């Protein structure tokens, strides 16, 4: 049986060509039959595009081009016409033998251009009328001898039919296996136009934006609560909802204070609401410093960890006690990072308001700074967010498994997360470098869509001395961003490359891994040892 390409005619193939396809499939396995071929070439410096209904290839015979005509054919004074069997419409057509000849010479030039040895490959042609019986007495012209005419009866014995045509043209060839492969690749290329990661990132982002909008609509009932604790896993839309609630409060005249813990998130929130001067947004510590400066309070030049944790909130309490609450409402993001004393200070910020709205958004799994977080007093039962609308389902599931949980999503698909085993720091740095090069150069991902996160500053320091191709790894500036998991908490990126170290205390290792993984929207790559793999409950 001949090798047929494609194995079956594609949908929409005319019945006449289907008949020929079936007949030619009965040739022996030395023949390769390619159906419906198009190519582009230059002939004498001018375009010489060609096409053929079938091209037959044989290592010892050569190449045979076949033109197929399916309707009723009439030849009057050398002019050809075809009658549509369904409509009866008559239309002039090009002489099919001339057409096959033109295709043969166009193919000859095409093969020469691509370096095939046409001096030892015969090229010939035939014309098939698969649904008609051609009377041998009918003269179709000097270019149409019976030996190259394939009609309905001839197709009944395709081996004899093709052999007769080969003898007519005295076909012979010496085509090597490699040349056969090249011919097939040129005329019927096998390739995969792979969907690169960059193509998927935008689609995923658009789907997640839709999910986030749905989440906001679902939580419009927050307006009916004056105080609320909203809890949810990473990616469930807490920050987006916090911003949305702050905007609603501003519109309702409540002069909101929007605060968080992380500096980078605080900068993002300030930028996000910069169009509305009624909202103050930033970190808790930036609020402390600003309020202290406004009241002329002294600030130490060197600020210890104890100052940030204990003295700063006391300073804010003093300022607010003296000046009175100047805000009408409070919205807190990353509430799990706020000690109880900070909530006290923020309550004073709205002390003069009547029944001031007070909202806390938190995720207990992301406790990277406190051991035992407690929510503000007098809060009603928590309102849970359960649907992930930041990450693909696969990424959300990986993050949830760190704590032995299952993610609840709405079916946003994406590439499966990958865990890459490494044995030492050098392997990790080289692996991250190679992966990032591939993402940028082969997957066409913009460097701005990639972030490298780690729980070990030594790894980031090592990356700062190398580059992904020509793109450096940077903490600030132009390049592939890299940051500690702690500092990137609350933010997100299209692609996250996560480097996890065994040195991280087992006490917070799970929270670190969970927080790092959940920063990814579309693609996640994790580097770590076998110990790390077990810590994060990675499957596969």
C-alpha positions as CSV (number, residue, x, y, z in Angstrom):
1,X,0.0,0.0,0.0
2,X,1.3,3.4,-0.9
3,X,2.1,6.0,1.7
4,X,-0.7,8.5,1.5
5,X,-0.2,12.1,2.7
6,X,-2.7,12.9,4.1
7,X,-3.9,9.4,5.0
8,X,-7.5,10.4,4.3
9,X,-8.7,13.3,2.1
10,X,-9.5,16.4,4.2
11,X,-13.1,17.6,4.6
12,X,-14.4,19.4,1.5
13,X,-12.3,17.4,-0.9
14,X,-14.2,16.9,-4.2
15,X,-15.5,13.4,-4.9
16,X,-13.4,13.1,-8.0
17,X,-10.2,13.6,-6.0
18,X,-11.5,11.2,-3.3
19,X,-11.9,8.5,-6.0
20,X,-8.3,9.1,-7.2
21,X,-7.0,9.1,-3.7
22,X,-8.6,5.7,-3.0
23,X,-7.2,4.2,-6.2
24,X,-3.6,5.5,-5.7
25,X,-3.6,4.1,-2.2
26,X,-3.4,0.6,-3.8
27,X,0.0,1.2,-5.3
28,X,2.9,-0.6,-3.6
29,X,4.7,0.8,-0.7
30,X,7.6,2.3,-2.8
31,X,5.2,5.0,-3.8
32,X,4.5,8.2,-1.8
33,X,1.3,10.0,-2.8
34,X,0.8,13.6,-1.7
35,X,-2.6,15.1,-2.2
36,X,-3.3,18.8,-2.9
37,X,0.1,20.4,-3.1
38,X,0.9,24.1,-3.5
39,X,4.3,25.7,-3.8
40,X,5.9,29.1,-4.6
41,X,8.9,29.5,-6.8
42,X,10.6,31.8,-9.2
43,X,10.9,31.0,-12.9
44,X,13.2,33.1,-15.0
45,X,13.3,35.6,-12.1
46,X,9.5,35.9,-12.0
47,X,6.9,34.3,-9.8
48,X,6.3,30.7,-10.8
49,X,3.8,29.4,-8.3
50,X,2.5,25.9,-8.9
51,X,-0.1,23.5,-7.7
52,X,-1.0,19.8,-8.3
53,X,-3.9,17.7,-7.3
54,X,-1.5,14.8,-6.7
55,X,2.2,14.3,-6.7
56,X,3.6,10.7,-6.8
57,X,7.1,10.1,-5.7
58,X,9.1,6.8,-6.4
59,X,12.8,6.4,-5.7
60,X,13.5,4.6,-9.0
61,X,10.8,6.2,-11.2
62,X,10.9,9.9,-10.2
63,X,8.0,12.3,-9.7
64,X,4.6,12.2,-11.4
65,X,2.2,15.1,-11.3
66,X,-1.5,14.4,-11.7
67,X,-4.2,16.9,-12.6
68,X,-7.8,15.7,-11.8
69,X,-10.9,16.9,-13.6
70,X,-14.3,15.9,-12.2
71,X,-17.0,17.4,-14.4
72,X,-18.2,16.7,-17.9
73,X,-15.5,17.8,-20.3
74,X,-16.0,19.2,-23.8
75,X,-13.3,20.1,-26.3
76,X,-14.3,22.2,-29.3
77,X,-11.7,23.6,-31.7
78,X,-9.1,23.0,-29.1
79,X,-10.9,25.0,-26.3
80,X,-11.8,23.1,-23.2
81,X,-15.0,23.6,-21.1
82,X,-16.4,21.8,-18.1
83,X,-20.1,21.3,-17.2
84,X,-21.1,21.2,-13.5
85,X,-23.0,18.0,-13.0
86,X,-25.3,19.6,-10.4
87,X,-26.1,23.0,-11.9
88,X,-25.5,22.3,-15.6
89,X,-23.4,25.5,-15.7
90,X,-20.8,25.5,-18.5
91,X,-17.4,27.2,-17.9
92,X,-14.3,27.5,-19.9
93,X,-11.2,25.8,-18.4
94,X,-7.6,25.7,-19.1
95,X,-6.4,22.7,-21.1
96,X,-5.7,20.3,-18.2
97,X,-2.7,18.8,-20.0
98,X,-1.2,22.2,-20.4
99,X,-2.0,22.9,-16.8
100,X,-0.2,19.7,-15.7
101,X,2.8,20.6,-17.9
102,X,3.0,24.1,-16.4
103,X,2.9,22.6,-12.9
104,X,5.7,20.1,-13.9
105,X,8.0,22.9,-14.9
106,X,7.2,25.1,-12.0
107,X,7.9,22.1,-9.7
108,X,11.2,21.5,-11.5
109,X,12.4,25.1,-10.8
110,X,11.2,24.8,-7.2
111,X,13.2,21.6,-6.6
112,X,16.3,23.1,-8.3
113,X,16.1,26.1,-6.0
114,X,16.0,23.8,-3.0
115,X,19.1,21.9,-4.1
116,X,17.4,18.6,-5.3
117,X,19.4,16.8,-8.1
118,X,16.8,17.2,-10.8
119,X,19.3,15.9,-13.4
120,X,18.7,12.4,-12.1
121,X,15.0,12.7,-11.2
122,X,12.4,12.3,-14.0
123,X,9.4,14.6,-13.8
124,X,6.3,13.7,-15.7
125,X,2.6,14.3,-15.7
126,X,-0.8,12.7,-16.2
127,X,-4.4,13.9,-16.2
128,X,-7.3,11.9,-14.6
129,X,-11.0,12.0,-15.4
130,X,-12.1,9.7,-12.5
131,X,-15.8,9.8,-13.1
132,X,-15.8,9.5,-16.9
133,X,-14.9,6.8,-19.5
134,X,-12.8,8.3,-22.3
135,X,-13.3,6.7,-25.7
136,X,-9.8,5.8,-27.1
137,X,-11.0,7.1,-30.4
138,X,-11.6,10.6,-29.1
139,X,-8.7,12.9,-29.9
140,X,-7.9,15.3,-27.0
141,X,-5.0,16.9,-28.7
142,X,-1.3,16.2,-29.3
143,X,-0.5,16.8,-25.6
144,X,-2.9,14.1,-24.5
145,X,-1.8,10.6,-25.6
146,X,-3.9,7.8,-24.1
147,X,-1.0,6.5,-21.9
148,X,-1.2,9.6,-19.7
149,X,-5.0,9.8,-19.5
150,X,-6.4,8.1,-16.4
151,X,-10.2,7.6,-16.7
152,X,-12.6,5.6,-14.6
153,X,-11.8,2.2,-16.0
154,X,-8.0,2.8,-15.7
155,X,-8.4,3.6,-12.0
156,X,-9.7,0.1,-11.5
157,X,-6.1,-1.1,-11.9
158,X,-3.9,1.7,-10.6
159,X,-0.7,-0.4,-10.7
160,X,-0.9,-1.0,-14.5
161,X,-2.2,2.5,-15.1
162,X,0.8,4.2,-13.4
163,X,3.3,1.7,-15.0
164,X,1.9,2.6,-18.4
165,X,2.4,6.3,-17.8
166,X,5.9,5.7,-16.5
167,X,6.9,3.8,-19.6
168,X,5.4,6.5,-21.8
169,X,7.7,9.0,-20.2
170,X,10.6,6.6,-19.8
171,X,10.8,7.6,-16.2
172,X,13.8,6.7,-14.2
173,X,15.5,8.2,-11.1
174,X,18.0,7.6,-8.3
175,X,16.6,9.3,-5.2
176,X,18.2,8.6,-1.9
177,X,16.2,8.1,1.3
178,X,17.4,11.5,2.5
179,X,16.3,13.1,-0.7
180,X,12.9,11.4,-0.4
181,X,12.6,12.9,3.1
182,X,13.5,16.3,1.8
183,X,11.0,16.1,-1.1
184,X,8.2,15.2,1.3
185,X,9.2,17.9,3.8
186,X,9.2,20.5,0.9
187,X,5.9,19.4,-0.6
188,X,4.0,18.2,2.5
189,X,5.8,19.7,5.5
190,X,5.4,18.2,8.9
191,X,5.6,21.0,11.4
192,X,4.0,22.2,14.6
193,X,3.1,25.8,14.9
194,X,3.3,25.7,18.6
195,X,1.4,28.1,20.7
196,X,4.1,29.9,22.6
197,X,3.7,30.9,26.3
198,X,3.4,34.6,25.3
199,X,0.3,33.8,23.3
200,X,-1.3,32.1,26.4
201,X,-0.4,34.7,28.9
202,X,-2.6,37.4,27.4
203,X,-5.5,34.9,27.0
204,X,-5.2,33.8,30.6
205,X,-4.9,37.4,31.8
206,X,-8.1,38.4,30.0
207,X,-10.0,35.4,31.6
208,X,-8.7,36.3,35.0
209,X,-9.8,39.9,34.6
210,X,-13.3,38.6,33.9
211,X,-13.2,36.4,37.0
212,X,-12.1,39.3,39.1
213,X,-14.9,41.5,37.8
214,X,-17.3,38.8,38.7
215,X,-15.8,38.6,42.2
216,X,-16.3,42.3,42.7
217,X,-19.9,42.1,41.6
218,X,-20.5,39.2,43.9
219,X,-19.2,41.2,46.9
220,X,-21.1,44.4,46.4
221,X,-23.0,43.4,49.6
222,X,-20.0,44.6,51.6
223,X,-21.6,48.0,51.5
224,X,-24.2,46.7,54.0
225,X,-21.5,46.0,56.6
226,X,-19.8,48.7,58.6
227,X,-17.2,46.4,59.9
228,X,-16.0,43.3,58.1
229,X,-13.2,40.7,58.1
230,X,-12.8,39.3,54.7
231,X,-10.6,36.2,54.5
232,X,-9.4,34.2,51.5
233,X,-6.5,32.4,50.0
234,X,-3.9,33.9,47.7
235,X,-5.4,35.0,44.5
236,X,-9.0,35.2,45.6
237,X,-9.1,38.9,44.9
238,X,-8.6,40.5,48.3
239,X,-6.5,43.4,47.2
240,X,-8.7,44.1,44.2
241,X,-11.8,44.1,46.5
242,X,-10.0,46.3,49.0
243,X,-9.3,48.9,46.4
244,X,-12.8,48.6,45.0
245,X,-14.3,49.1,48.5
246,X,-12.0,52.1,49.2
247,X,-13.3,53.7,46.0
248,X,-16.9,53.1,47.0
249,X,-16.2,54.6,50.4
250,X,-14.7,57.7,48.8
251,X,-17.7,58.0,46.5
252,X,-19.9,57.8,49.5
253,X,-18.0,60.5,51.3
254,X,-16.1,58.4,53.9
255,X,-12.6,59.8,53.2
256,X,-10.9,56.3,53.3
257,X,-7.5,55.2,54.6
258,X,-6.2,52.2,52.5
259,X,-3.2,50.6,54.2
260,X,-1.1,47.5,53.8
261,X,2.2,46.0,55.2
262,X,4.5,45.6,52.2
263,X,6.3,48.6,50.7
264,X,5.9,47.4,47.1
265,X,2.2,46.8,47.5
266,X,1.9,50.1,49.2
267,X,3.5,51.8,46.2
268,X,1.1,49.9,43.9
269,X,-2.0,50.9,45.9
270,X,-0.9,54.5,45.9
271,X,-0.5,54.4,42.2
272,X,-3.8,52.6,41.7
273,X,-5.8,55.3,43.4
274,X,-3.7,58.3,42.5
275,X,-6.7,59.6,40.4
276,X,-8.8,60.0,43.6
277,X,-7.4,62.5,46.1
278,X,-10.0,61.5,48.7
279,X,-8.2,58.2,49.3
280,X,-4.9,58.0,51.2
281,X,-3.0,54.8,50.3
282,X,0.3,53.3,51.4
283,X,1.9,51.1,54.0
284,X,1.2,51.3,57.7
285,X,4.7,52.5,58.4
286,X,4.5,55.2,55.7
287,X,1.3,56.4,57.4
288,X,3.1,56.5,60.8
289,X,6.0,58.6,59.4
290,X,3.8,61.0,57.5
291,X,1.5,61.7,60.4
292,X,4.5,62.1,62.7
293,X,6.1,64.6,60.4
294,X,2.8,66.6,60.0
295,X,2.7,66.9,63.8
296,X,6.4,67.8,64.1
297,X,7.3,64.6,66.0
298,X,11.0,63.6,66.1
299,X,12.0,60.5,64.1
300,X,15.2,58.5,64.7
301,X,17.6,58.6,61.8
302,X,18.4,54.9,62.3
303,X,15.2,52.8,62.7
304,X,15.6,49.4,64.3
305,X,13.3,46.4,63.7
306,X,11.9,47.1,67.2
307,X,11.1,50.7,66.2
308,X,9.2,49.6,63.2
309,X,7.3,47.0,65.1
310,X,6.6,48.7,68.5
311,X,7.5,52.4,68.4
312,X,6.0,53.4,65.1
313,X,2.4,52.3,66.0
314,X,2.8,54.0,69.4
315,X,3.8,57.2,67.6
316,X,0.8,56.9,65.4
317,X,-1.4,56.4,68.5
318,X,0.1,59.6,70.1
319,X,-0.5,61.6,67.0
320,X,-4.1,60.5,66.5
321,X,-4.9,61.0,70.1
322,X,-3.6,64.6,69.9
323,X,-5.0,65.5,66.5
324,X,-8.1,63.4,66.5
325,X,-9.1,61.0,63.8
326,X,-8.9,62.7,60.4
327,X,-10.2,59.8,58.3
328,X,-13.7,58.6,57.8
329,X,-13.1,54.9,57.1
330,X,-10.3,52.3,57.1
331,X,-9.5,49.5,54.6
332,X,-6.7,47.2,55.5
333,X,-5.0,44.7,53.1
334,X,-2.6,42.1,54.3
335,X,-4.3,42.2,57.7
336,X,-2.5,39.0,58.8
337,X,0.7,41.0,59.1
338,X,-0.8,43.5,61.5
339,X,-0.2,43.0,65.2
340,X,-3.1,43.9,67.5
341,X,-1.5,47.2,68.5
342,X,-1.6,48.4,64.9
343,X,-5.3,47.9,64.7
344,X,-5.7,50.0,67.8
345,X,-3.8,52.9,66.2
346,X,-5.9,52.6,63.0
347,X,-9.1,52.7,65.1
348,X,-8.0,56.0,66.4
349,X,-7.5,57.3,62.8
350,X,-11.3,57.2,62.5
351,X,-12.2,58.0,66.2
352,X,-14.2,61.1,65.4
353,X,-16.3,59.5,62.7
354,X,-19.7,58.2,63.5
355,X,-19.9,54.4,63.2
356,X,-16.9,54.4,60.8
357,X,-16.5,51.6,58.2
358,X,-13.6,49.4,59.1
359,X,-12.6,46.5,56.8
360,X,-9.8,44.0,57.1
361,X,-8.7,41.6,54.3
362,X,-6.4,38.8,55.4
363,X,-5.0,35.4,54.5
364,X,-3.7,33.4,57.5
365,X,-1.6,31.2,55.2
366,X,0.6,34.2,54.3
367,X,1.8,34.9,57.9
368,X,5.4,35.7,57.2
369,X,5.9,38.1,60.1
370,X,3.7,37.0,62.9
371,X,3.3,33.7,64.7
372,X,-0.2,33.9,66.0
373,X,-2.3,36.5,64.3
374,X,-5.6,37.7,65.7
375,X,-8.2,39.8,64.0
376,X,-9.4,43.1,65.5
377,X,-11.9,42.9,68.3
378,X,-15.6,43.4,67.7
379,X,-15.4,42.0,64.2
380,X,-18.4,39.9,63.0
381,X,-17.7,36.4,61.6
382,X,-15.4,36.4,58.7
383,X,-16.7,36.6,55.1
384,X,-14.8,34.0,53.1
385,X,-13.5,34.4,49.6
386,X,-13.0,30.9,48.1
387,X,-12.7,31.3,44.4
388,X,-9.2,31.9,42.9
389,X,-9.3,34.6,40.2
390,X,-5.6,35.4,40.0
391,X,-3.9,32.2,38.9
392,X,-4.7,29.3,36.5
393,X,-6.4,26.4,38.1
394,X,-3.1,24.4,38.0
395,X,-1.1,27.1,39.8
396,X,-3.8,27.6,42.4
397,X,-3.9,23.8,43.1
398,X,-0.1,23.7,43.6
399,X,-0.2,26.5,46.1
400,X,-3.2,25.0,48.0
401,X,-1.5,21.6,48.3
402,X,1.2,23.2,50.4
403,X,-1.3,23.3,53.2
404,X,-3.1,20.1,52.2
405,X,-6.1,22.0,50.7
406,X,-7.9,22.1,47.4
407,X,-8.2,25.2,45.3
408,X,-11.6,26.4,44.1
409,X,-11.4,28.0,40.7
410,X,-13.6,28.7,37.7
411,X,-11.7,26.7,35.1
412,X,-8.9,29.1,33.8
413,X,-6.6,26.7,32.1
414,X,-2.8,27.2,31.6
415,X,0.5,25.3,31.3
416,X,1.2,22.9,34.1
417,X,3.6,24.2,36.8
418,X,7.0,22.7,36.8
419,X,9.4,21.6,39.6
420,X,13.0,21.5,38.7
421,X,15.2,19.4,41.0
422,X,18.6,20.9,41.8
423,X,21.4,19.7,44.1
424,X,23.3,22.9,44.9
425,X,23.3,26.7,44.5
426,X,25.3,26.6,41.3
427,X,22.8,24.3,39.6
428,X,20.0,26.6,40.7
429,X,21.6,29.7,39.3
430,X,22.4,28.1,36.0
431,X,19.0,26.5,35.8
432,X,17.2,29.8,36.4
433,X,19.4,31.5,33.9
434,X,18.7,29.0,31.1
435,X,15.0,28.9,31.8
436,X,14.7,32.7,31.7
437,X,16.7,32.8,28.4
438,X,14.2,30.2,27.0
439,X,11.2,32.2,28.2
440,X,12.4,35.4,26.6
441,X,14.0,34.1,23.4
442,X,11.9,31.1,22.5
443,X,8.6,31.7,24.2
444,X,8.7,35.5,23.4
445,X,7.7,36.4,27.0
446,X,8.4,40.0,27.8
447,X,11.1,40.3,30.6
448,X,8.6,42.6,32.4
449,X,6.2,39.7,32.7
450,X,8.8,37.5,34.5
451,X,9.8,37.7,38.2
452,X,12.3,35.6,40.1
453,X,11.4,35.1,43.7
454,X,13.3,33.5,46.5
455,X,13.3,33.0,50.2
456,X,17.1,33.2,50.2
457,X,18.9,36.5,49.5
458,X,22.1,34.7,48.6
459,X,20.4,33.3,45.5
460,X,19.3,36.7,44.4
461,X,22.8,38.0,45.0
462,X,24.1,35.3,42.8
463,X,21.7,36.1,40.0
464,X,22.6,39.8,40.1
465,X,26.0,38.9,38.6
466,X,24.7,37.0,35.6
467,X,22.1,37.6,32.8
468,X,19.5,35.8,30.8
469,X,21.1,36.3,27.4
470,X,21.4,40.1,27.2
471,X,18.8,40.8,29.9
472,X,20.2,41.2,33.4
473,X,18.5,40.1,36.6
474,X,17.7,43.3,38.7
475,X,16.2,44.3,41.9
476,X,15.4,47.7,40.4
477,X,15.7,49.1,36.9
478,X,15.4,47.5,33.5
479,X,15.7,43.7,33.3
480,X,14.2,40.5,34.8
481,X,12.9,41.5,38.2
482,X,14.0,39.5,41.2
483,X,12.8,39.9,44.7
484,X,12.4,38.2,48.1
485,X,9.1,36.4,48.6
486,X,8.4,38.7,51.6
487,X,8.8,41.9,49.7
488,X,6.7,40.7,46.7
489,X,3.8,39.5,48.9
490,X,0.6,41.0,47.7
491,X,1.9,41.5,44.1
492,X,1.7,39.2,41.1
493,X,3.4,38.5,37.8
494,X,2.5,36.6,34.6
495,X,5.4,34.2,35.0
496,X,7.0,33.4,38.4
497,X,10.3,31.6,38.7
498,X,10.5,30.5,42.4
499,X,13.8,29.5,44.0
500,X,13.3,27.8,47.4
501,X,16.1,27.0,49.8
502,X,16.4,24.2,52.3
503,X,17.8,26.8,54.7
504,X,14.5,28.4,55.3
505,X,13.1,27.6,58.8
506,X,10.6,24.8,58.7
507,X,8.4,27.1,60.8
508,X,7.7,29.4,57.9
509,X,8.8,27.3,54.9
510,X,5.2,26.4,53.9
511,X,4.0,30.0,54.1
512,X,7.0,31.1,52.0
513,X,6.3,28.5,49.3
514,X,2.6,29.1,49.3
515,X,3.1,32.9,49.0
516,X,5.7,32.6,46.3
517,X,3.7,30.1,44.2
518,X,0.5,32.1,44.4
519,X,2.2,35.2,42.9
520,X,2.0,33.6,39.5
521,X,-0.9,34.2,37.1
522,X,-0.1,32.2,34.0
523,X,3.1,30.1,34.5
524,X,5.0,28.8,37.5
525,X,8.5,27.2,37.6
526,X,9.9,26.1,41.0
527,X,13.5,25.3,41.7
528,X,14.5,23.3,44.8
529,X,16.0,20.2,46.3
530,X,14.2,16.9,47.0
531,X,13.7,18.2,50.6
532,X,11.9,21.2,49.3
533,X,9.9,19.1,46.9
534,X,8.6,17.1,49.8
535,X,8.0,20.2,51.9
536,X,5.6,21.7,49.3
537,X,3.8,18.4,48.7
538,X,4.6,18.6,45.0
539,X,3.0,15.9,42.8
540,X,4.9,14.2,40.0
